[in-house]
């Protein structure tokens, strides 16, 4: 069984005690606080950004896309120079 995200503190305590055995109130409170923190985390995979890229670039790494842009610029007769944190 997986505890749902909207479980109450009492449900959480019952679940943990059932899984791990008796624990002190401080340990349960600490585990509850940690659970509340982890429930607010979001994982950004970049899927939305990648879906906006052209189909041939959607599965490329940032480094691969950078190399493609540079090679296209050089093929067009431009000489890109790295200044600060970007190419110009």
C-alpha positions as CSV (number, residue, x, y, z in Angstrom):
1,X,0.0,0.0,0.0
2,X,1.2,3.5,-0.8
3,X,0.1,6.3,1.5
4,X,-1.8,9.0,-0.5
5,X,-0.5,12.5,-0.6
6,X,-3.6,13.9,1.2
7,X,-3.3,11.4,4.1
8,X,-3.8,12.9,7.6
9,X,-1.1,12.8,10.3
10,X,-3.0,10.1,12.1
11,X,-3.2,7.9,9.0
12,X,0.5,8.6,8.4
13,X,1.3,7.5,12.0
14,X,-0.8,4.3,11.7
15,X,0.9,3.5,8.4
16,X,4.5,4.0,9.7
17,X,3.9,2.1,12.9
18,X,2.5,-0.7,10.8
19,X,5.5,-0.7,8.6
20,X,8.3,-0.1,11.1
21,X,7.0,-0.9,14.5
22,X,6.6,1.4,17.5
23,X,8.4,4.8,17.2
24,X,8.6,7.8,19.5
25,X,6.5,10.8,19.0
26,X,9.5,12.9,18.1
27,X,10.6,10.4,15.4
28,X,7.1,10.3,13.9
29,X,6.9,14.1,14.0
30,X,10.3,14.4,12.2
31,X,9.2,11.8,9.6
32,X,5.9,13.7,9.0
33,X,7.8,17.0,8.6
34,X,10.2,15.4,6.1
35,X,7.2,13.9,4.2
36,X,5.5,17.3,4.0
37,X,8.7,18.8,2.5
38,X,9.1,16.1,-0.1
39,X,5.5,16.3,-1.2
40,X,6.1,19.9,-2.3
41,X,9.0,18.9,-4.6
42,X,8.6,19.1,-8.4
43,X,10.9,17.5,-10.9
44,X,11.7,19.5,-14.0
45,X,12.7,17.3,-16.9
46,X,12.6,19.9,-19.6
47,X,10.0,17.9,-21.6
48,X,7.9,21.1,-22.3
49,X,10.9,23.0,-23.5
50,X,12.1,20.1,-25.7
51,X,8.7,19.8,-27.3
52,X,9.0,23.3,-28.7
53,X,12.3,22.5,-30.4
54,X,12.5,21.2,-34.0
55,X,12.0,17.4,-34.2
56,X,15.7,16.8,-35.1
57,X,16.8,18.7,-32.0
58,X,14.4,17.3,-29.4
59,X,16.6,14.5,-28.2
60,X,19.9,16.3,-28.4
61,X,21.8,17.5,-25.3
62,X,22.6,21.1,-24.8
63,X,26.2,20.5,-25.9
64,X,25.0,18.8,-29.1
65,X,22.6,21.6,-29.9
66,X,25.4,24.2,-29.3
67,X,27.7,22.3,-31.6
68,X,25.0,22.2,-34.3
69,X,24.3,25.9,-34.1
70,X,28.0,26.7,-34.3
71,X,28.6,24.4,-37.3
72,X,25.6,26.0,-39.0
73,X,26.9,29.5,-38.3
74,X,30.4,28.5,-39.6
75,X,28.8,26.9,-42.7
76,X,27.0,30.2,-43.4
77,X,30.4,32.1,-43.3
78,X,30.1,33.5,-39.8
79,X,32.9,33.2,-37.2
80,X,31.1,33.0,-33.8
81,X,33.2,34.1,-30.8
82,X,32.5,33.1,-27.2
83,X,32.1,36.3,-25.0
84,X,31.3,36.0,-21.4
85,X,28.6,33.2,-21.2
86,X,27.3,33.2,-24.7
87,X,28.3,33.0,-28.4
88,X,28.1,36.2,-30.5
